[in-house]
C-alpha cells in the first residue's frame, strides 16, 4: 500500500532523527565500530530468509535495507500476484505482507497460503489499524499485525520473535503427516495407509522435504540446495531419477497418487 510510513519508517532522508539517513532507534549504538572487526548484533543470532510483499517502492526499499543490515536474506515482491507465487514456491522463514496490494490483496494471499497448508509465520504491515482491521488480519491467518507508521526496531523485534517461534516448533516436530502418509523422523520410518515403505537415505530426505512443503510447488533449485546440498545445477537428471524411484514406492500400490509433476516448475506432494 502506498504511503503510511510517516516519519518513523519512511524512505529517504533522515530517519528517526538520524541525519545520515540510517535507521536511528533501530540500530543506534548496536552498530559495530568501523574497523573493529565486530559483527552486528540485533538481538537474534539466526539469519532468516524473509519475503517482503509491499507495493510502495520507497517503503519496500527502506524495509529490505534494514532487514539485510540486520543479517537476514530478503526477497521482495511488488504486487500480490508475484508475492503469492514466491511465497508458495520458495521456503521462507517469515512473510511480511502489506494489506492493500495490486493484483491480490494481502488478506487473500494469506488465506490461500493457509488453505494450501503453508504455515510460514506472517506479519501484516498496514496503515489500516482499527481493531476490526487487525482482527481480520489475524483471522485470515496472520501471526502478528503492525500498523504504519512504525519504528523499525519494533518491526525487527516482531519479525525475529516469529522466527524463533517457528524454529522452536521445527525442533519439536518428530512426525510429519500428509493424508495417509506418515513419516517418523526419529525412527526414520515411513508408512502409507499403515503399510511400511522402505526408503534409502536420500529418498527419505527427498520425501521429508516434499512433506514439509505439502501443497506447494518445490522447484529443482530448491531440491538441489536442500536435499543434495548443491548450490549449482550439475546439469544431470539426478532429481528426476530419484523422484521417479520415490513415486514408485509411495504411489505404485495405491489408487491415488500423491507426488505430482508440475510442468515447467517442479514437483508437488499433496493428499
N, C-alpha and C positions, 0 to 999 in steps of 0.2 A: 504494500500500500504506500502511495507516495506521501511524503511529509510525515508529521507526527513525531519526529525525532527531537525537535526542540534543541535547547542549548545543552542539555545533559548528554545527548547521544546523537549528535548530528554529524554531517560530513563537512570537511574543510575547515580552515581557520583554527582559532584557538578553541580547545575543548576543556570543559571543567576548569576554566581559569588557567590552563596551561598554555603559555604563549607560543611554545614551539609546535603546537598542533598535535601533541601527544595525547595520551588517554587519561591524563590527570589523576583523579582519585582511583582509577582502575589499576594503575601501575605504581605511580608515586615513587617512593624510595625503595620499592622492591626491585627496581630495575638495576641490573648489575653495573658496577663501576666500569667505565671504559678502560680496557687494557688489563682488567683484574683477572680475567680468565674465569670469572664466576658464571654460573649458569642462571638464567632467570628462574625465579621461584614465584609461583602463583597459587600456592596452597594446595596443589594437586599434582601428584607425581606420575600420572598416567596420560600419555598423549592419546587423544581420541580422534576419530575420523568423523567430522561433523558436516552435515549438509544444511546450508542456509538457503531457504526459499523466500526470496524478497525481491519485489519488482522495482523498488526505488534504488537506482544505481548508486547514489551517494550514500544512502543508509547502508546498503549492502557492502560497499567498499570499506566503510568505517568498521562494520562488524567483522568482516572477513579479516581485515588487517589486525584488529585487536585479538581475535582468536588465534591467528597464526603466530603473533608475537607472544602469545601465551603458551606456545608449544604444540598446538593442535594442527591437524591436517584438515583443510576446509575446502569443500566444493560449493559452488553457488549456482542456483537456478533462478532465472529472472521471471519465470511465469509458472502458473500452476501445472500446465501440461508437462513441461520439462521436469518440474520438481517431482511430480508423481512418478514419471518414468525412472528418474535417477534414484528416488527413494525405494522403488520396487525392484531395481536391478542391481544395486550395489549394497554393500554391507556397511551401514553407518552405526556409530555408537549413539549419536543424538541427532535429532532433526530440530532445526529452528524454523518455524513456519509462520509467515505473516498471514493474517486472517483474510485480507482483501487482496486478491491476486487476479490478474488477467488470465483467461484460459480456463482456470478452475480454482475456486476459492479454497482457502486453507482448511475449512471445516470438511469439505468434500474430500480433499486429499487424505486427511487423517482417517475419516470414516472408511474410505476404500482400502487403505492400508490395513486398518484393524480388521476389516472384513476378510482380507486375504491372509490373516494370521501374522502379520508383521507386528512385532512387539517393541520395536525401537522406540525409546523414550522421545517424547515430543514436547518442546517448549513453544507455545504460541506467543507471538510477539505482535502486538496490535495497538492502534490508537483507540480501538473500541474497548472501553474499560469499565462499562457498567457491570453490576452484579450479574444481570441476565446474560451479558456477553461472555463473561468469564465462565459462568455455569455451562453455557452452550459449548464453549471450547473444551471444557473438561469432560462433559458428557459425550462429546464426539470422539473422545479417545485421547485427548491431550493429558499430559502428566503435570504440566505446570503452565502458568499464564502470566505474562509480564506485559504491562501496559507502557506505551510510549507517551511522553519521553521517559527514558530510563537511564540509570547510571550503569556504565559498562561493568563496573566492579560487581554490581548486583547480578547482572546477567551472567557474568562468568561464574560466579558462585553457584547460581542455579543450574547452569549447564553442567558444571563439574559434579554437583550433587546428583544429577540424573545419571551421569556416567558411573559414579561409584555405586549407585543403586543397581544399575544394570550388571556391573561387574560382580557384585555380591550375589545376585540372582544366578549368574552364569556359573559361579563357583559351586553353588549348592545343587545344581542340576545334575542328577545321576541317571535319569531316564528320559528318553525322547519318545513321543508318541505322535504318529500321523495316521489317523484312521485305525486300521487293524495292524499297522506296522509298529513294532516296539523295539527300541534299542536300549540295552543296559550298558551304560558307559563304563561301569566298574567291572562287571563280569565279562565285558566285550562280547556280548551275545545279541543276536537279532532274531526276532520272531515275527511272522506274519500270520495272523489268524491262529495263533497258538503253535504254529509249526516252526521249529528252529531252522534257521538258514545259516549255513557256514560261509563265512566271508574271509578272504585274505586281508591282511592289514591295510593295504591301500584301498581295497574295496570298502572296508569298514570306514576309513576316513572320508572317502567319497560320499558314502551314504549318510554319514553323520553331517557332513556339510550341506547336503541336499535337504536333510530333515530339519536342520536349523534354519533353513531358508524356505520352509514349506510354503507353497503357493506363489513364490517369487521366481522370476527368471534368473538363473545362475549362468553367467557368461563364461566363455572359455578362459578369459583372462582371470576371472575370479577363481576358477578351479586351478589354473596353473599356479597362482600365487598362494592359495590357501591349502591346497591338497598336495601339490607337488613341490611347493616352495621355489618355483621358478619365477623370476621377475623379468623374464623374456619369453618369447614364443619360440620353442625349439623347432617349430615347423614340422611336427610329426603328428600322427593320428593317435597318440597315446591316450588322449581323453576319450576319443570315440571308441577305442577298443575297450577301455575299462568300463565305460558306461554301458556298452553292449553286453559285456560279461555280467555286470551288476543287474541289468534289466532281465537277463535270462534267469538269474537266481531269485530276483524279487517278484517278477511278474509272470514268469512262464507257466506256473501251475495254478494261476488264479484268473478268474474271469475278467477282472477289472484292472487294467494297467495303472501303475502309479507314477512311473517315470516317463515323462513326455519330452519329446524334442520340439523346441520352438524354433522353427526355421529362420535362419539368419541371425539368431540371437543366442541360443544356448539350450539349457535344459531346465525342466521344472518338475518338482515332485509334489503331487497332491493326491489326496484320498479320493 
